[in-house]
Amino acid sequence: MTGDPAILLVEDEPDIADLLTLHLGDLGYRIDAVADGALGLQKALAESYALIILDLMLPGMNGMEVCKQLRASQRTTPILMLTSKSEEVDKVLGLELGADDYVTKPFSIRELIARVRALLRRVELDQPEEEVGELAFGDLVIEPSKRKVRLNGAAIELTAKEFDLLALFAQHPGRAFSRQELLDKVWGYQYAGYSHTVNSHINRLRSKIEPDPANPRYVQTVWGVGYRFAEEEELASTE
Ligand code: CA
């Protein structure tokens, strides 16, 4: 393992490999590019990558087989598959084999980067959860690693998404999140126009954790933007 987070790119078409190497480099990742499936598998097993971008049709070993072998060896590195339109069945199979997402060729570089960002954020979100023991905000106590929430000592039942929202907020007190950003980070995809999904989850979360949901203390509305979690000082001053 080396210092910089790296992305493994397994793609045999030089034009696509060059284009992706260029744009992924802008995200601040070192790119290891290989054009052969067997070599890609070898590298993926030998090193720890933040993400693997895997073409389906490859010399040496096809992308599905690489994916299957990686998952069989308990590697949880996110895998983004690159597929072609003619490989409709294969792309579904790719997901069944343990790929996290796929992009169909020809793709726009913007779309691909958006998917890459979403996958990388999912990984980032998973990390602090393992490290943070307990987050306490006045009467509200969140245990990210156990996925437990207590209010005034009583356990609160949250759905998975409600919990993910709350954990994200609580790990960044005071930071405003747009609805798109919340979709991106909690749902993991770049949906367009589903901000009502966020609103309804926020409303349900508030009804469970807010003493007065009509005047939220913890999950506040940022008009024209989205939501933010109260900072410790604000919570202290209202007590
Ligand atoms: Ca190919």
py3Dmol code that shows the C-alpha trace and the ligand (Angstrom):
import py3Dmol

protein = """\
ATOM      1  CA  MET A   1       0.000   0.000   0.000  1.00  0.00           C
ATOM      2  CA  THR A   2       1.309   3.419  -0.914  1.00  0.00           C
ATOM      3  CA  GLY A   3       0.398   6.799   0.521  1.00  0.00           C
ATOM      4  CA  ASP A   4      -1.848   8.358  -2.103  1.00  0.00           C
ATOM      5  CA  PRO A   5      -5.290   6.923  -2.596  1.00  0.00           C
ATOM      6  CA  ALA A   6      -5.352   5.280  -5.998  1.00  0.00           C
ATOM      7  CA  ILE A   7      -7.879   4.136  -8.552  1.00  0.00           C
ATOM      8  CA  LEU A   8      -7.267   1.028 -10.602  1.00  0.00           C
ATOM      9  CA  LEU A   9      -8.394   1.397 -14.190  1.00  0.00           C
ATOM     10  CA  VAL A  10      -8.678  -1.806 -16.242  1.00  0.00           C
ATOM     11  CA  GLU A  11      -9.488  -0.763 -19.790  1.00  0.00           C
ATOM     12  CA  ASP A  12      -8.026  -2.004 -23.071  1.00  0.00           C
ATOM     13  CA  GLU A  13      -9.155   0.853 -25.316  1.00  0.00           C
ATOM     14  CA  PRO A  14      -6.276   3.351 -25.206  1.00  0.00           C
ATOM     15  CA  ASP A  15      -8.467   6.392 -26.018  1.00  0.00           C
ATOM     16  CA  ILE A  16     -10.842   5.691 -23.143  1.00  0.00           C
ATOM     17  CA  ALA A  17      -8.002   4.819 -20.783  1.00  0.00           C
ATOM     18  CA  ASP A  18      -6.223   8.102 -21.584  1.00  0.00           C
ATOM     19  CA  LEU A  19      -9.383  10.169 -21.209  1.00  0.00           C
ATOM     20  CA  LEU A  20     -10.224   8.596 -17.851  1.00  0.00           C
ATOM     21  CA  THR A  21      -6.664   8.844 -16.562  1.00  0.00           C
ATOM     22  CA  LEU A  22      -6.689  12.547 -17.378  1.00  0.00           C
ATOM     23  CA  HIS A  23     -10.017  13.342 -15.710  1.00  0.00           C
ATOM     24  CA  LEU A  24      -9.663  11.050 -12.697  1.00  0.00           C
ATOM     25  CA  GLY A  25      -6.287  12.605 -12.025  1.00  0.00           C
ATOM     26  CA  ASP A  26      -8.119  15.905 -11.527  1.00  0.00           C
ATOM     27  CA  LEU A  27      -9.958  14.339  -8.586  1.00  0.00           C
ATOM     28  CA  GLY A  28      -6.649  13.964  -6.790  1.00  0.00           C
ATOM     29  CA  TYR A  29      -6.208  10.241  -7.231  1.00  0.00           C
ATOM     30  CA  ARG A  30      -3.215   8.377  -8.534  1.00  0.00           C
ATOM     31  CA  ILE A  31      -4.319   6.200 -11.455  1.00  0.00           C
ATOM     32  CA  ASP A  32      -2.977   2.730 -12.113  1.00  0.00           C
ATOM     33  CA  ALA A  33      -4.034   1.862 -15.643  1.00  0.00           C
ATOM     34  CA  VAL A  34      -3.742  -1.628 -17.094  1.00  0.00           C
ATOM     35  CA  ALA A  35      -5.159  -3.012 -20.348  1.00  0.00           C
ATOM     36  CA  ASP A  36      -5.391  -6.680 -19.406  1.00  0.00           C
ATOM     37  CA  GLY A  37      -7.949  -8.383 -17.164  1.00  0.00           C
ATOM     38  CA  ALA A  38      -5.615 -10.905 -15.578  1.00  0.00           C
ATOM     39  CA  LEU A  39      -3.098  -8.185 -14.822  1.00  0.00           C
ATOM     40  CA  GLY A  40      -5.884  -6.038 -13.391  1.00  0.00           C
ATOM     41  CA  LEU A  41      -6.935  -8.824 -11.026  1.00  0.00           C
ATOM     42  CA  GLN A  42      -3.333  -9.329  -9.975  1.00  0.00           C
ATOM     43  CA  LYS A  43      -2.932  -5.617  -9.147  1.00  0.00           C
ATOM     44  CA  ALA A  44      -6.305  -5.436  -7.402  1.00  0.00           C
ATOM     45  CA  LEU A  45      -5.317  -8.306  -5.120  1.00  0.00           C
ATOM     46  CA  ALA A  46      -1.827  -6.975  -4.469  1.00  0.00           C
ATOM     47  CA  GLU A  47      -2.727  -3.369  -3.644  1.00  0.00           C
ATOM     48  CA  SER A  48      -5.423  -1.499  -1.765  1.00  0.00           C
ATOM     49  CA  TYR A  49      -7.421   0.735  -4.101  1.00  0.00           C
ATOM     50  CA  ALA A  50     -10.098   3.312  -3.357  1.00  0.00           C
ATOM     51  CA  LEU A  51     -11.994   2.221  -6.457  1.00  0.00           C
ATOM     52  CA  ILE A  52     -11.673  -0.141  -9.409  1.00  0.00           C
ATOM     53  CA  ILE A  53     -13.001   0.838 -12.832  1.00  0.00           C
ATOM     54  CA  LEU A  54     -13.378  -2.322 -14.814  1.00  0.00           C
ATOM     55  CA  ASP A  55     -14.134  -2.723 -18.484  1.00  0.00           C
ATOM     56  CA  LEU A  56     -16.237  -5.762 -19.368  1.00  0.00           C
ATOM     57  CA  MET A  57     -14.552  -6.965 -22.547  1.00  0.00           C
ATOM     58  CA  LEU A  58     -10.858  -7.339 -21.873  1.00  0.00           C
ATOM     59  CA  PRO A  59      -7.962  -9.439 -23.086  1.00  0.00           C
ATOM     60  CA  GLY A  60      -6.506 -11.854 -20.553  1.00  0.00           C
ATOM     61  CA  MET A  61      -9.644 -12.199 -18.442  1.00  0.00           C
ATOM     62  CA  ASN A  62     -13.035 -10.560 -18.891  1.00  0.00           C
ATOM     63  CA  GLY A  63     -14.353  -7.985 -16.419  1.00  0.00           C
ATOM     64  CA  MET A  64     -17.027 -10.274 -15.021  1.00  0.00           C
ATOM     65  CA  GLU A  65     -14.484 -12.921 -14.127  1.00  0.00           C
ATOM     66  CA  VAL A  66     -12.195 -10.294 -12.540  1.00  0.00           C
ATOM     67  CA  CYS A  67     -15.142  -9.027 -10.515  1.00  0.00           C
ATOM     68  CA  LYS A  68     -16.163 -12.533  -9.469  1.00  0.00           C
ATOM     69  CA  GLN A  69     -12.674 -13.459  -8.340  1.00  0.00           C
ATOM     70  CA  LEU A  70     -12.226 -10.228  -6.398  1.00  0.00           C
ATOM     71  CA  ARG A  71     -15.461 -10.733  -4.504  1.00  0.00           C
ATOM     72  CA  ALA A  72     -14.613 -14.398  -3.933  1.00  0.00           C
ATOM     73  CA  SER A  73     -11.417 -13.236  -2.231  1.00  0.00           C
ATOM     74  CA  GLN A  74     -13.442 -10.959   0.076  1.00  0.00           C
ATOM     75  CA  ARG A  75     -12.294  -7.699  -1.531  1.00  0.00           C
ATOM     76  CA  THR A  76     -14.869  -5.004  -0.839  1.00  0.00           C
ATOM     77  CA  THR A  77     -13.258  -2.314  -3.001  1.00  0.00           C
ATOM     78  CA  PRO A  78     -16.036  -0.551  -4.949  1.00  0.00           C
ATOM     79  CA  ILE A  79     -16.171  -1.673  -8.562  1.00  0.00           C
ATOM     80  CA  LEU A  80     -17.566   0.435 -11.393  1.00  0.00           C
ATOM     81  CA  MET A  81     -18.128  -1.613 -14.546  1.00  0.00           C
ATOM     82  CA  LEU A  82     -17.850  -0.162 -18.031  1.00  0.00           C
ATOM     83  CA  THR A  83     -20.223  -1.933 -20.394  1.00  0.00           C
ATOM     84  CA  SER A  84     -21.435  -1.543 -23.970  1.00  0.00           C
ATOM     85  CA  LYS A  85     -25.050  -1.253 -25.119  1.00  0.00           C
ATOM     86  CA  SER A  86     -24.917  -4.686 -26.742  1.00  0.00           C
ATOM     87  CA  GLU A  87     -24.037  -6.241 -23.406  1.00  0.00           C
ATOM     88  CA  GLU A  88     -27.368  -5.576 -21.696  1.00  0.00           C
ATOM     89  CA  VAL A  89     -27.575  -8.993 -20.054  1.00  0.00           C
ATOM     90  CA  ASP A  90     -23.968  -8.936 -19.039  1.00  0.00           C
ATOM     91  CA  LYS A  91     -24.283  -5.639 -17.223  1.00  0.00           C
ATOM     92  CA  VAL A  92     -27.021  -7.007 -15.000  1.00  0.00           C
ATOM     93  CA  LEU A  93     -24.861 -10.034 -14.396  1.00  0.00           C
ATOM     94  CA  GLY A  94     -22.029  -7.695 -13.552  1.00  0.00           C
ATOM     95  CA  LEU A  95     -24.015  -6.221 -10.696  1.00  0.00           C
ATOM     96  CA  GLU A  96     -25.053  -9.673  -9.508  1.00  0.00           C
ATOM     97  CA  LEU A  97     -21.404 -10.584  -9.430  1.00  0.00           C
ATOM     98  CA  GLY A  98     -20.731  -7.827  -6.962  1.00  0.00           C
ATOM     99  CA  ALA A  99     -20.037  -4.709  -9.021  1.00  0.00           C
ATOM    100  CA  ASP A 100     -21.328  -1.571  -7.285  1.00  0.00           C
ATOM    101  CA  ASP A 101     -22.375   0.352 -10.346  1.00  0.00           C
ATOM    102  CA  TYR A 102     -22.009   0.395 -14.105  1.00  0.00           C
ATOM    103  CA  VAL A 103     -21.766   2.942 -16.878  1.00  0.00           C
ATOM    104  CA  THR A 104     -22.768   2.109 -20.429  1.00  0.00           C
ATOM    105  CA  LYS A 105     -20.504   3.090 -23.307  1.00  0.00           C
ATOM    106  CA  PRO A 106     -20.527   5.549 -24.880  1.00  0.00           C
ATOM    107  CA  PHE A 107     -20.704   7.577 -21.685  1.00  0.00           C
ATOM    108  CA  SER A 108     -20.180  11.247 -21.024  1.00  0.00           C
ATOM    109  CA  ILE A 109     -17.112  11.942 -18.951  1.00  0.00           C
ATOM    110  CA  ARG A 110     -19.276  14.082 -16.681  1.00  0.00           C
ATOM    111  CA  GLU A 111     -21.587  11.193 -15.918  1.00  0.00           C
ATOM    112  CA  LEU A 112     -18.722   8.846 -15.270  1.00  0.00           C
ATOM    113  CA  ILE A 113     -16.981  11.284 -12.909  1.00  0.00           C
ATOM    114  CA  ALA A 114     -20.281  11.784 -11.065  1.00  0.00           C
ATOM    115  CA  ARG A 115     -20.622   8.026 -10.548  1.00  0.00           C
ATOM    116  CA  VAL A 116     -16.994   7.789  -9.444  1.00  0.00           C
ATOM    117  CA  ARG A 117     -17.487  10.595  -6.929  1.00  0.00           C
ATOM    118  CA  ALA A 118     -20.619   8.950  -5.565  1.00  0.00           C
ATOM    119  CA  LEU A 119     -18.822   5.629  -5.065  1.00  0.00           C
ATOM    120  CA  LEU A 120     -15.823   7.288  -3.432  1.00  0.00           C
ATOM    121  CA  ARG A 121     -18.094   9.245  -1.083  1.00  0.00           C
ATOM    122  CA  ARG A 122     -19.811   6.060  -0.058  1.00  0.00           C
ATOM    123  CA  VAL A 123     -16.419   4.703   0.959  1.00  0.00           C
ATOM    124  CA  GLU A 124     -15.564   7.901   2.839  1.00  0.00           C
ATOM    125  CA  LEU A 125     -18.893   7.739   4.652  1.00  0.00           C
ATOM    126  CA  ASP A 126     -18.161   4.213   5.807  1.00  0.00           C
ATOM    127  CA  GLN A 127     -14.830   5.100   7.331  1.00  0.00           C
ATOM    128  CA  PRO A 128     -15.700   7.601  10.086  1.00  0.00           C
ATOM    129  CA  GLU A 129     -18.519   5.315  11.197  1.00  0.00           C
ATOM    130  CA  GLU A 130     -15.988   2.736  12.261  1.00  0.00           C
ATOM    131  CA  GLU A 131     -13.844   5.238  14.124  1.00  0.00           C
ATOM    132  CA  VAL A 132     -16.426   7.383  15.895  1.00  0.00           C
ATOM    133  CA  GLY A 133     -17.607   5.824  19.123  1.00  0.00           C
ATOM    134  CA  GLU A 134     -20.315   8.184  20.258  1.00  0.00           C
ATOM    135  CA  LEU A 135     -21.575  11.607  19.216  1.00  0.00           C
ATOM    136  CA  ALA A 136     -23.436  13.480  21.927  1.00  0.00           C
ATOM    137  CA  PHE A 137     -25.536  16.593  21.284  1.00  0.00           C
ATOM    138  CA  GLY A 138     -27.272  17.508  24.512  1.00  0.00           C
ATOM    139  CA  ASP A 139     -30.010  14.922  24.994  1.00  0.00           C
ATOM    140  CA  LEU A 140     -29.322  13.268  21.644  1.00  0.00           C
ATOM    141  CA  VAL A 141     -26.653  10.547  21.542  1.00  0.00           C
ATOM    142  CA  ILE A 142     -25.628   8.856  18.293  1.00  0.00           C
ATOM    143  CA  GLU A 143     -23.458   5.742  18.077  1.00  0.00           C
ATOM    144  CA  PRO A 144     -22.492   5.461  14.405  1.00  0.00           C
ATOM    145  CA  SER A 145     -20.662   2.141  14.688  1.00  0.00           C
ATOM    146  CA  LYS A 146     -23.646   0.498  16.421  1.00  0.00           C
ATOM    147  CA  ARG A 147     -26.200   2.457  14.368  1.00  0.00           C
ATOM    148  CA  LYS A 148     -27.994   3.390  17.574  1.00  0.00           C
ATOM    149  CA  VAL A 149     -29.622   6.653  18.629  1.00  0.00           C
ATOM    150  CA  ARG A 150     -30.845   7.631  22.075  1.00  0.00           C
ATOM    151  CA  LEU A 151     -32.895  10.642  23.075  1.00  0.00           C
ATOM    152  CA  ASN A 152     -33.035  11.398  26.799  1.00  0.00           C
ATOM    153  CA  GLY A 153     -31.689   7.900  27.362  1.00  0.00           C
ATOM    154  CA  ALA A 154     -34.454   6.178  25.367  1.00  0.00           C
ATOM    155  CA  ALA A 155     -33.612   4.263  22.168  1.00  0.00           C
ATOM    156  CA  ILE A 156     -35.023   5.780  18.970  1.00  0.00           C
ATOM    157  CA  GLU A 157     -35.970   3.539  16.049  1.00  0.00           C
ATOM    158  CA  LEU A 158     -34.732   4.962  12.760  1.00  0.00           C
ATOM    159  CA  THR A 159     -34.853   3.498   9.273  1.00  0.00           C
ATOM    160  CA  ALA A 160     -31.515   2.908   7.548  1.00  0.00           C
ATOM    161  CA  LYS A 161     -31.787   6.099   5.497  1.00  0.00           C
ATOM    162  CA  GLU A 162     -32.924   8.190   8.440  1.00  0.00           C
ATOM    163  CA  PHE A 163     -29.948   6.927  10.386  1.00  0.00           C
ATOM    164  CA  ASP A 164     -27.523   7.588   7.523  1.00  0.00           C
ATOM    165  CA  LEU A 165     -28.835  11.147   7.233  1.00  0.00           C
ATOM    166  CA  LEU A 166     -28.514  11.779  10.946  1.00  0.00           C
ATOM    167  CA  ALA A 167     -25.029  10.242  11.134  1.00  0.00           C
ATOM    168  CA  LEU A 168     -23.864  12.363   8.209  1.00  0.00           C
ATOM    169  CA  PHE A 169     -25.252  15.539   9.777  1.00  0.00           C
ATOM    170  CA  ALA A 170     -23.894  14.757  13.222  1.00  0.00           C
ATOM    171  CA  GLN A 171     -20.424  14.155  11.871  1.00  0.00           C
ATOM    172  CA  HIS A 172     -20.457  17.663  10.350  1.00  0.00           C
ATOM    173  CA  PRO A 173     -22.224  19.981  12.814  1.00  0.00           C
ATOM    174  CA  GLY A 174     -23.005  23.398  11.361  1.00  0.00           C
ATOM    175  CA  ARG A 175     -22.283  22.388   7.770  1.00  0.00           C
ATOM    176  CA  ALA A 176     -25.071  23.092   5.280  1.00  0.00           C
ATOM    177  CA  PHE A 177     -25.892  20.231   2.912  1.00  0.00           C
ATOM    178  CA  SER A 178     -27.887  20.763  -0.261  1.00  0.00           C
ATOM    179  CA  ARG A 179     -30.602  18.223  -1.056  1.00  0.00           C
ATOM    180  CA  GLN A 180     -28.605  17.030  -4.054  1.00  0.00           C
ATOM    181  CA  GLU A 181     -25.583  16.516  -1.839  1.00  0.00           C
ATOM    182  CA  LEU A 182     -27.633  14.510   0.638  1.00  0.00           C
ATOM    183  CA  LEU A 183     -28.995  12.340  -2.176  1.00  0.00           C
ATOM    184  CA  ASP A 184     -25.483  11.879  -3.407  1.00  0.00           C
ATOM    185  CA  LYS A 185     -23.993  10.975  -0.046  1.00  0.00           C
ATOM    186  CA  VAL A 186     -26.799   9.032   1.584  1.00  0.00           C
ATOM    187  CA  TRP A 187     -28.486   7.441  -1.410  1.00  0.00           C
ATOM    188  CA  GLY A 188     -25.225   7.089  -3.278  1.00  0.00           C
ATOM    189  CA  TYR A 189     -26.414   8.197  -6.699  1.00  0.00           C
ATOM    190  CA  GLN A 190     -26.791  11.453  -8.501  1.00  0.00           C
ATOM    191  CA  TYR A 191     -30.547  11.511  -8.916  1.00  0.00           C
ATOM    192  CA  ALA A 192     -32.053  14.508 -10.601  1.00  0.00           C
ATOM    193  CA  GLY A 193     -35.220  16.059  -9.223  1.00  0.00           C
ATOM    194  CA  TYR A 194     -35.887  13.795  -6.270  1.00  0.00           C
ATOM    195  CA  SER A 195     -35.438  16.425  -3.600  1.00  0.00           C
ATOM    196  CA  HIS A 196     -38.852  15.528  -2.178  1.00  0.00           C
ATOM    197  CA  THR A 197     -37.304  12.171  -1.201  1.00  0.00           C
ATOM    198  CA  VAL A 198     -34.899  14.073   1.020  1.00  0.00           C
ATOM    199  CA  ASN A 199     -37.627  16.329   2.404  1.00  0.00           C
ATOM    200  CA  SER A 200     -39.861  13.433   3.426  1.00  0.00           C
ATOM    201  CA  HIS A 201     -37.009  11.582   5.130  1.00  0.00           C
ATOM    202  CA  ILE A 202     -35.981  14.741   6.968  1.00  0.00           C
ATOM    203  CA  ASN A 203     -39.557  15.258   8.132  1.00  0.00           C
ATOM    204  CA  ARG A 204     -39.777  11.726   9.481  1.00  0.00           C
ATOM    205  CA  LEU A 205     -36.368  12.033  11.124  1.00  0.00           C
ATOM    206  CA  ARG A 206     -37.475  15.270  12.784  1.00  0.00           C
ATOM    207  CA  SER A 207     -40.689  13.704  14.043  1.00  0.00           C
ATOM    208  CA  LYS A 208     -38.550  11.106  15.821  1.00  0.00           C
ATOM    209  CA  ILE A 209     -35.730  13.175  17.291  1.00  0.00           C
ATOM    210  CA  GLU A 210     -37.006  16.754  17.598  1.00  0.00           C
ATOM    211  CA  PRO A 211     -38.736  17.812  20.822  1.00  0.00           C
ATOM    212  CA  ASP A 212     -40.753  20.202  18.661  1.00  0.00           C
ATOM    213  CA  PRO A 213     -40.610  19.101  14.987  1.00  0.00           C
ATOM    214  CA  ALA A 214     -42.241  22.366  13.860  1.00  0.00           C
ATOM    215  CA  ASN A 215     -39.305  24.276  15.337  1.00  0.00           C
ATOM    216  CA  PRO A 216     -36.384  21.930  14.740  1.00  0.00           C
ATOM    217  CA  ARG A 217     -33.506  22.199  17.109  1.00  0.00           C
ATOM    218  CA  TYR A 218     -31.150  19.625  15.620  1.00  0.00           C
ATOM    219  CA  VAL A 219     -31.913  19.366  11.892  1.00  0.00           C
ATOM    220  CA  GLN A 220     -32.417  22.916  10.727  1.00  0.00           C
ATOM    221  CA  THR A 221     -33.613  24.168   7.347  1.00  0.00           C
ATOM    222  CA  VAL A 222     -31.214  26.349   5.390  1.00  0.00           C
ATOM    223  CA  TRP A 223     -33.550  28.289   3.112  1.00  0.00           C
ATOM    224  CA  GLY A 224     -32.746  27.967  -0.557  1.00  0.00           C
ATOM    225  CA  VAL A 225     -30.042  25.381   0.167  1.00  0.00           C
ATOM    226  CA  GLY A 226     -31.069  22.396   2.230  1.00  0.00           C
ATOM    227  CA  TYR A 227     -30.338  21.400   5.788  1.00  0.00           C
ATOM    228  CA  ARG A 228     -27.728  21.652   8.473  1.00  0.00           C
ATOM    229  CA  PHE A 229     -27.167  20.095  11.869  1.00  0.00           C
ATOM    230  CA  ALA A 230     -26.962  22.451  14.845  1.00  0.00           C
ATOM    231  CA  GLU A 231     -23.562  23.285  16.256  1.00  0.00           C
ATOM    232  CA  GLU A 232     -22.777  22.346  19.836  1.00  0.00           C
ATOM    233  CA  GLU A 233     -22.803  25.981  20.998  1.00  0.00           C
ATOM    234  CA  GLU A 234     -26.328  26.488  19.647  1.00  0.00           C
ATOM    235  CA  LEU A 235     -27.584  23.396  21.444  1.00  0.00           C
ATOM    236  CA  ALA A 236     -25.886  24.453  24.666  1.00  0.00           C
ATOM    237  CA  SER A 237     -27.385  27.969  24.549  1.00  0.00           C
ATOM    238  CA  THR A 238     -30.949  26.664  24.264  1.00  0.00           C
ATOM    239  CA  GLU A 239     -30.603  24.487  27.331  1.00  0.00           C
TER     240      GLU A 239
END
"""
ligand_1 = """\
1
CA
Ca -12.838 -3.473 -23.890
"""
view = py3Dmol.view(width=600, height=400)
view.addModel(protein, "pdb")
view.setStyle({"model": 0}, {"cartoon": {"style": "trace"}})
view.addModel(ligand_1, "xyz")
view.setStyle({"model": 1}, {"stick": {}})
view.zoomTo()
view.show()
